[in-house]
Amino acid sequence: MGKSKNLRGIGAMLLAMAMFSFMDTGLKLLSPHYPAMQVAAMRALSSLPLVIAYVAWRGAFGTLLRVRWPLHLLRGVLGIGMLSLFAFGLRDLPLSEAYSIVFVAPVIITILAVPVLGERVDAARWVAIAVGLSGVLVVLRPSGGGFFTLGGLAMLGAALCYSISAVTVRIVGRTDSSESQVFWLMTMVGLGAGAMAAPGWVAIRPEDAWVLLGVAITGFFGQLFITEAFRHGEASAIAPLEYSAMAWAIGLDWLLWKVLPDEITLIGAAIIIASGIYLVRRERVHLEAEHP
């Protein structure tokens, strides 16, 4: 795979993380008032009209049925698990702490990318991933209580679901369109989570309408960007860029909830972000060397 495609994937991943950080803020605002499964359903259903409009704009309705159904069904199940577990964990954890736990996902993706996708991970990428992991370990120092709470375990489950789904995108992307991937994920999560949440459905409060709109818009664009990221870039190259979400989480935690990480957490976050920046710079240098 060419370096230009990897750079395209890197750019899409950075944009996806910004969008998802704002979307997750909306989910955290909703999570105290609704069951976790309902939050997952509302997230998907609120974005579905935008997804349908996007598919129409792209003229891609003809591609929606030409898909590998078993893999799309798997992604739907994983999406329900990921979103519901994530919403459950957000009830008690600050965004920065939640992200710190979810940041085990790039490691899982990289491990899966080798046997499942047949990707080669060179020494420099392993170093960048190891540096980022060291930052996660700093944040999750032994005294960090959130790691072993129900919320922390839910975040770990969400990370596992996401990692498997991300690798699946790389396989599906070889034959299926980006539009079909986004459409069927949102449809399956919306209908599946909605059916499971229906018995205990809580009426949506009028004051949450703006939050849902924000979740819809940021979730829609985040899903497009992340699908494009894993479609065009090597999973082992772009997965570490999820670390950039930590900067957004720290800022949003302080702005909305006046929660500021301590010095050790900030050091860990700085290490995580630095590893992602290094990876981007390394890809750009290689691209310039190949195309003077």
VENCORWO-V175693 format. One record per residue. N is the residue number from 1. RES is the residue in one letter. PSI is psi in radians with two decimals (none if undefined). Layout:
[[N/RES/PSI] [N/RES/PSI]]
This chain:
[[1/M/2.32] [2/G/2.74] [3/K/-0.55] [4/S/-0.67] [5/K/-0.67] [6/N/-0.70] [7/L/-0.66] [8/R/-0.73] [9/G/-0.67] [10/I/-0.80] [11/G/-0.74] [12/A/-0.65] [13/M/-0.72] [14/L/-0.74] [15/L/-0.68] [16/A/-0.73] [17/M/-0.64] [18/A/-0.82] [19/M/-0.79] [20/F/-0.49] [21/S/-0.75] [22/F/-0.66] [23/M/-0.77] [24/D/-0.56] [25/T/-0.75] [26/G/-0.72] [27/L/-0.65] [28/K/-0.63] [29/L/-0.55] [30/L/-0.54] [31/S/-0.56] [32/P/-0.28] [33/H/-0.20] [34/Y/2.66] [35/P/2.61] [36/A/-0.72] [37/M/-0.62] [38/Q/-0.66] [39/V/-0.73] [40/A/-0.77] [41/A/-0.76] [42/M/-0.65] [43/R/-0.81] [44/A/-0.81] [45/L/-0.59] [46/S/-0.54] [47/S/-0.31] [48/L/-0.74] [49/P/-0.65] [50/L/-0.65] [51/V/-0.78] [52/I/-0.74] [53/A/-0.68] [54/Y/-0.76] [55/V/-0.71] [56/A/-0.75] [57/W/-0.63] [58/R/-0.17] [59/G/0.68] [60/A/0.28] [61/F/-0.53] [62/G/-0.31] [63/T/-0.17] [64/L/-0.50] [65/L/-0.16] [66/R/1.23] [67/V/2.91] [68/R/1.61] [69/W/-0.75] [70/P/-0.71] [71/L/-0.62] [72/H/-0.69] [73/L/-0.70] [74/L/-0.78] [75/R/-0.62] [76/G/-0.80] [77/V/-0.77] [78/L/-0.65] [79/G/-0.72] [80/I/-0.81] [81/G/-0.77] [82/M/-0.89] [83/L/-0.71] [84/S/-0.73] [85/L/-0.69] [86/F/-0.78] [87/A/-0.67] [88/F/-0.79] [89/G/-0.56] [90/L/-0.28] [91/R/-0.65] [92/D/-0.38] [93/L/2.47] [94/P/2.74] [95/L/-0.75] [96/S/-0.70] [97/E/-0.68] [98/A/-0.79] [99/Y/-0.66] [100/S/-0.70] [101/I/-0.75] [102/V/-0.35] [103/F/0.00] [104/V/-0.25] [105/A/-0.80] [106/P/-0.59] [107/V/-0.76] [108/I/-0.74] [109/I/-0.79] [110/T/-0.74] [111/I/-0.74] [112/L/-0.54] [113/A/-0.50] [114/V/-0.99] [115/P/-0.57] [116/V/-0.76] [117/L/-0.20] [118/G/0.43] [119/E/2.60] [120/R/2.29] [121/V/1.95] [122/D/3.02] [123/A/-0.69] [124/A/-0.68] [125/R/-0.69] [126/W/-0.67] [127/V/-0.78] [128/A/-0.73] [129/I/-0.71] [130/A/-0.70] [131/V/-0.77] [132/G/-0.70] [133/L/-0.65] [134/S/-0.62] [135/G/-0.70] [136/V/-0.72] [137/L/-0.58] [138/V/-0.79] [139/V/-0.72] [140/L/0.80] [141/R/2.76] [142/P/-0.49] [143/S/-0.09] [144/G/1.97] [145/G/-0.40] [146/G/-0.37] [147/F/-0.60] [148/F/0.17] [149/T/2.98] [150/L/-0.67] [151/G/-0.72] [152/G/-0.73] [153/L/-0.63] [154/A/-0.70] [155/M/-0.69] [156/L/-0.73] [157/G/-0.70] [158/A/-0.69] [159/A/-0.70] [160/L/-0.79] [161/C/-0.76] [162/Y/-0.74] [163/S/-0.80] [164/I/-0.72] [165/S/-0.69] [166/A/-0.72] [167/V/-0.64] [168/T/-0.62] [169/V/-0.71] [170/R/-0.62] [171/I/-0.83] [172/V/-0.64] [173/G/-0.25] [174/R/-0.42] [175/T/-0.50] [176/D/2.63] [177/S/2.75] [178/S/-0.66] [179/E/-0.74] [180/S/-0.61] [181/Q/-0.82] [182/V/-0.77] [183/F/-0.87] [184/W/-0.54] [185/L/-0.86] [186/M/-0.69] [187/T/-0.82] [188/M/-0.70] [189/V/-0.77] [190/G/-0.86] [191/L/-0.75] [192/G/-0.90] [193/A/-0.64] [194/G/-0.72] [195/A/-0.72] [196/M/-0.49] [197/A/-0.25] [198/A/-0.76] [199/P/-0.56] [200/G/0.48] [201/W/2.32] [202/V/2.32] [203/A/2.37] [204/I/2.24] [205/R/2.45] [206/P/-0.63] [207/E/-0.22] [208/D/0.01] [209/A/-0.74] [210/W/-0.60] [211/V/-0.78] [212/L/-0.65] [213/L/-0.76] [214/G/-0.72] [215/V/-0.72] [216/A/-0.85] [217/I/-0.87] [218/T/-0.63] [219/G/-0.67] [220/F/-0.91] [221/F/-0.61] [222/G/-0.72] [223/Q/-0.69] [224/L/-0.81] [225/F/-0.72] [226/I/-0.57] [227/T/-0.76] [228/E/-0.63] [229/A/-0.87] [230/F/-0.29] [231/R/-0.64] [232/H/-0.35] [233/G/2.77] [234/E/2.34] [235/A/-0.68] [236/S/-0.33] [237/A/-0.67] [238/I/-0.35] [239/A/-0.73] [240/P/-0.30] [241/L/-0.13] [242/E/-0.38] [243/Y/-0.42] [244/S/-0.36] [245/A/-0.37] [246/M/-0.70] [247/A/-0.76] [248/W/-0.72] [249/A/-0.76] [250/I/-0.80] [251/G/-0.74] [252/L/-0.65] [253/D/-0.78] [254/W/-0.74] [255/L/-0.72] [256/L/-0.59] [257/W/0.06] [258/K/0.62] [259/V/2.11] [260/L/2.24] [261/P/2.65] [262/D/3.12] [263/E/-0.70] [264/I/-0.73] [265/T/-0.70] [266/L/-0.67] [267/I/-0.80] [268/G/-0.74] [269/A/-0.70] [270/A/-0.70] [271/I/-0.77] [272/I/-0.85] [273/I/-0.69] [274/A/-0.65] [275/S/-0.67] [276/G/-0.72] [277/I/-0.73] [278/Y/-0.73] [279/L/-0.74] [280/V/-0.79] [281/R/-0.67] [282/R/-0.74] [283/E/-0.68] [284/R/-0.73] [285/V/-0.74] [286/H/-0.67] [287/L/-0.75] [288/E/-0.60] [289/A/-0.59] [290/E/-0.48] [291/H/1.36] [292/P/none]]
